[in-house]
Amino acid sequence: MDPDYFKSYDMCWGTLGTVRPFNNFHPDRDVQEIQAALQTKDAGTLVRILTNRSNAQRQEVVKTFREATQKDLNAALKKALSGEVEVLLLDLLMPPLEYEAHRLQKAMEGLGTDEETVLEILCTRSGKQLQEISLAYKEMYKKDLEKELKGETSGDFAKLVIALLDKEDVPSSVQRDVQALIASLNGKKADVVPWINILTSRDTDHLNNVFMGLELETGQAMEELVEGRFSGDVQLGLMVLVECIESPYAYLAKRIATMKPSIVQGLMVSHSEEDLLFIRTAFLKLTGTSLYTALQKQFKGDHLQALLAICRSED
């Protein structure tokens, strides 16, 4: 790892990301090093540079590389590298909104939909962020994200997914919402509509109070109610949503704990400049092992070094 990283005054206390702006940043110098590394296929140097720059700085590097060489850095990386480290460095070069749009597209392409990745993004992003991701998706793929999601889902699950994409805070009283959810459970078949409406249109503090009220009234935790009264995709969707309302970092840590390369990489890149420190803490609490140590047991080579650089340190 570049030792100058630790001298950076841009590592402000209070930031929740692990990757911060590099203080001694000179895109021209970076491009010279990158050009030499591309010629010798030196993955280690490419990893060192690209994991030690913020995304905004990487965009400067991409621009400077194009001006200096008349070539596209993405294309050059594809020629020089292969495998998981190539994918990871290409992911790092994508602007954050484009990267989330890309993850959604990947989750929907081919046979079958990766529902949990779709849910992860929709449940952990704010309404404003999702609007921006939708715009990025349209720009990149010339398709409407809402229409694409409708085409990939059906029934009550489709209603939940679209409600999450269009989420907004609507004022309400805790008691009224508690009673509406209880009433929805009284029939032979639970009515999912109030659950979708309420859980996608209230702020987190309000919903946690609703959850407490519902548990007092029914004697069951939210997860028990969802598991007992719903089934299929909509049960999965409501379970993920409830987990994200109660503790998004615990949910994301649980996702990473699968140690599936695409999930680990997707989440670490996506949250590297936002809140990966919180996810690391939740991972340690969940598994009893630091994320830094867990990565070393699962991955290897340049791909491991890139992941460790994003993770930054032991907990």
C-alpha positions in Angstrom: 0.0 0.0 0.0 1.3 3.5 -0.8 2.8 4.9 2.4 1.8 8.5 1.4 -1.8 7.4 2.0 -1.4 7.5 5.7 0.1 11.0 5.6 -3.0 12.4 3.9 -4.7 15.2 5.8 -7.8 14.3 3.8 -8.3 11.3 6.0 -10.8 13.3 8.1 -11.9 11.9 11.4 -15.6 11.1 11.1 -15.7 9.8 7.6 -17.1 6.3 7.4 -15.4 5.2 4.2 -12.1 3.4 4.0 -10.9 4.9 0.7 -10.3 8.7 1.0 -8.8 11.3 -1.3 -5.1 10.9 -1.7 -3.4 14.0 -0.5 -0.3 13.9 -2.7 -2.3 13.5 -5.9 -0.7 14.2 -9.3 -2.7 12.6 -12.1 0.1 13.1 -14.6 2.5 11.1 -12.5 -0.1 8.4 -11.9 -0.7 8.1 -15.7 3.1 7.7 -16.3 3.2 4.9 -13.8 0.1 3.3 -15.2 1.4 3.4 -18.7 4.6 1.6 -17.7 2.6 -0.9 -15.6 0.3 -1.6 -18.5 3.2 -2.4 -20.8 4.7 -4.9 -18.4 1.3 -6.1 -17.1 2.3 -5.1 -13.6 -1.0 -5.7 -11.8 0.5 -4.8 -8.4 1.3 -1.2 -9.5 -2.1 -0.8 -11.0 -3.7 -2.1 -7.8 -1.6 0.2 -5.6 -2.5 3.3 -7.6 -6.2 2.8 -8.3 -7.1 1.6 -4.7 -5.3 4.5 -3.2 -7.3 7.2 -5.0 -10.8 8.4 -4.4 -13.3 7.8 -7.2 -13.2 11.5 -8.1 -9.4 11.2 -8.4 -9.7 8.1 -10.5 -12.0 10.0 -12.9 -9.2 12.6 -13.2 -6.7 9.8 -14.0 -9.1 8.4 -16.7 -9.3 11.9 -18.2 -5.6 12.5 -18.1 -4.8 9.1 -19.5 -7.1 9.8 -22.5 -5.5 13.2 -23.1 -2.0 11.8 -22.8 -2.4 8.6 -24.9 -5.6 9.1 -27.0 -6.7 5.8 -25.5 -9.3 4.6 -23.1 -8.0 3.3 -19.7 -10.7 0.7 -19.4 -9.8 -0.8 -22.7 -6.1 -0.7 -21.8 -6.8 -2.5 -18.5 -8.7 -5.2 -20.3 -5.8 -5.9 -22.6 -3.2 -6.0 -19.8 -5.2 -7.9 -17.1 -7.6 -10.8 -16.7 -9.7 -12.5 -14.1 -11.1 -11.1 -10.9 -8.5 -8.3 -10.5 -9.4 -7.0 -13.9 -13.1 -6.8 -13.0 -12.3 -5.2 -9.7 -10.2 -2.4 -11.2 -12.7 -1.8 -13.9 -15.4 -1.5 -11.2 -13.2 1.1 -9.3 -13.1 3.2 -12.5 -16.8 3.6 -12.7 -18.4 6.7 -11.1 -20.6 5.7 -8.1 -24.0 6.2 -9.6 -23.0 4.4 -12.8 -21.6 1.5 -10.7 -24.9 1.0 -8.9 -26.7 1.1 -12.3 -24.2 -1.4 -13.6 -24.8 -3.7 -10.6 -28.6 -3.6 -11.2 -28.1 -4.4 -14.9 -25.9 -7.4 -14.0 -28.5 -8.6 -11.5 -31.1 -8.6 -14.2 -29.2 -9.9 -17.2 -29.4 -13.5 -18.4 -31.7 -16.2 -17.2 -33.2 -15.5 -13.8 -32.9 -12.4 -11.7 -30.5 -11.9 -8.8 -33.4 -10.7 -6.5 -31.2 -10.2 -3.5 -28.8 -7.8 -5.2 -31.7 -5.8 -6.5 -33.2 -5.7 -3.1 -29.9 -4.8 -1.4 -29.5 -1.7 -3.6 -33.2 -0.7 -3.4 -33.4 -1.2 0.3 -30.2 0.5 1.4 -30.4 3.6 -0.9 -32.4 6.7 -0.3 -35.2 7.8 -2.6 -33.0 10.6 -4.0 -30.1 8.3 -4.6 -32.4 5.8 -6.4 -33.7 8.7 -8.7 -30.1 9.5 -9.6 -29.2 5.8 -10.2 -32.3 5.6 -12.4 -31.0 8.5 -14.5 -27.6 6.9 -14.7 -29.2 3.6 -15.8 -31.1 5.4 -18.6 -28.0 7.2 -19.8 -25.9 4.0 -19.8 -28.4 1.4 -21.2 -31.0 3.6 -23.0 -33.7 1.8 -21.0 -36.0 2.8 -18.2 -35.1 1.2 -14.9 -38.6 1.0 -13.6 -39.8 -0.8 -16.8 -36.9 -3.2 -16.7 -37.6 -4.1 -13.1 -41.3 -4.6 -13.9 -40.2 -6.9 -16.7 -38.0 -9.0 -14.4 -40.6 -9.3 -11.5 -44.2 -10.1 -11.1 -47.1 -10.0 -8.6 -46.7 -8.6 -5.1 -42.9 -8.8 -5.4 -43.1 -6.4 -8.4 -45.3 -4.0 -6.4 -42.7 -4.1 -3.6 -39.7 -3.5 -5.9 -41.4 -0.5 -7.7 -42.5 1.0 -4.4 -38.9 0.8 -3.2 -37.6 2.4 -6.3 -40.1 5.3 -5.9 -39.8 5.5 -2.1 -40.6 8.8 -0.4 -41.4 9.7 3.2 -45.1 10.2 4.0 -46.0 11.5 7.5 -48.1 9.2 9.7 -48.6 8.2 13.3 -46.9 5.1 14.7 -50.1 3.8 16.3 -52.1 4.2 13.0 -49.4 2.2 11.1 -49.3 -0.5 13.8 -53.0 -0.9 13.7 -53.0 -1.0 9.8 -50.4 -3.8 9.8 -52.2 -5.8 12.5 -55.5 -5.5 10.5 -53.7 -6.7 7.4 -52.8 -10.0 9.2 -56.4 -10.8 10.4 -57.6 -12.5 7.2 -57.0 -16.0 6.1 -54.3 -14.7 3.8 -52.2 -11.7 5.0 -52.7 -8.5 2.9 -49.3 -7.4 1.7 -50.4 -4.0 0.4 -50.3 -2.1 3.7 -46.8 -3.7 4.4 -45.5 -2.4 1.1 -47.1 1.0 1.5 -45.9 1.6 5.0 -42.5 0.1 4.9 -41.5 2.0 1.8 -42.9 5.4 2.7 -41.7 6.2 6.3 -38.4 7.2 7.7 -36.2 4.7 9.6 -36.9 6.0 13.1 -40.6 6.0 12.6 -40.5 2.4 11.3 -38.4 1.1 14.1 -41.0 2.5 16.5 -43.7 0.8 14.4 -41.8 -2.5 14.7 -41.6 -2.1 18.5 -45.3 -1.3 18.7 -46.2 -4.3 16.5 -44.0 -6.6 18.6 -45.8 -5.4 21.8 -49.2 -6.0 20.2 -48.5 -9.4 18.7 -45.8 -10.8 20.8 -43.8 -11.6 17.7 -40.7 -9.9 16.2 -41.1 -8.5 12.7 -39.0 -11.3 11.1 -41.3 -13.9 12.7 -44.4 -12.1 11.4 -43.1 -11.8 7.9 -41.8 -15.4 7.8 -45.1 -16.8 9.2 -47.5 -14.8 7.1 -45.9 -14.3 3.7 -44.1 -16.6 1.2 -42.0 -16.6 -2.0 -40.3 -13.6 -3.4 -42.4 -11.1 -1.5 -41.4 -12.8 1.8 -37.7 -12.4 0.8 -38.3 -8.8 -0.2 -40.0 -7.9 3.1 -37.4 -9.8 5.1 -34.5 -7.9 3.5 -36.4 -4.6 3.9 -37.0 -5.2 7.6 -33.4 -6.2 8.2 -32.2 -3.0 6.4 -34.6 -0.8 8.4 -33.4 -2.4 11.7 -29.7 -2.4 10.8 -28.5 -1.9 7.3 -24.9 -2.5 8.3 -25.7 -5.9 9.9 -27.5 -6.9 6.7 -24.6 -5.8 4.4 -22.2 -7.6 6.7 -24.3 -10.8 6.4 -24.1 -10.4 2.6 -20.3 -10.1 2.6 -20.0 -13.1 5.0 -21.2 -15.3 2.1 -17.7 -14.6 0.7 -19.1 -14.9 -2.8 -16.6 -12.9 -5.0 -19.3 -10.9 -6.8 -21.1 -10.0 -3.6 -17.9 -9.1 -1.6 -16.5 -7.1 -4.5 -19.8 -5.3 -5.3 -20.4 -4.2 -1.7 -16.8 -3.2 -0.9 -16.5 -1.1 -4.1 -20.0 0.4 -3.6 -19.5 1.4 0.0 -15.7 2.0 0.1 -16.1 5.8 0.3 -19.4 5.9 2.3 -19.7 3.5 5.2 -17.4 0.5 4.9 -16.0 1.2 8.4 -19.5 0.5 9.8 -19.9 -2.6 7.7 -16.5 -3.8 8.9 -17.6 -3.3 12.5 -20.9 -5.2 11.9 -18.9 -8.0 10.1 -16.7 -8.5 13.2 -19.7 -8.6 15.5 -21.5 -11.1 13.2 -18.6 -13.5 12.5 -16.1 -12.9 15.3 -13.5 -12.3 12.6 -12.3 -9.1 11.1 -13.1 -8.6 7.4 -9.4 -8.1 6.7 -8.6 -11.5 8.1 -11.6 -13.2 6.4 -10.6 -11.9 3.0 -7.1 -13.4 3.4 -8.7 -16.8 4.0 -10.8 -16.6 0.9 -9.0 -14.8 -1.8 -5.4 -14.7 -3.2 -3.0 -12.9 -5.4 -3.5 -9.4 -6.8 -7.2 -9.7 -6.3 -6.7 -10.2 -2.6 -4.2 -7.3 -2.4 -6.8 -5.0 -4.1 -9.6 -6.1 -1.7 -7.3 -5.6 1.3 -6.3 -2.2 0.1 -10.0 -1.2 -0.1 -10.7 -2.8 3.4 -7.6 -0.9 4.7 -6.9 -2.6 8.0 -7.7 -5.0 10.8 -10.4 -4.3 13.3 
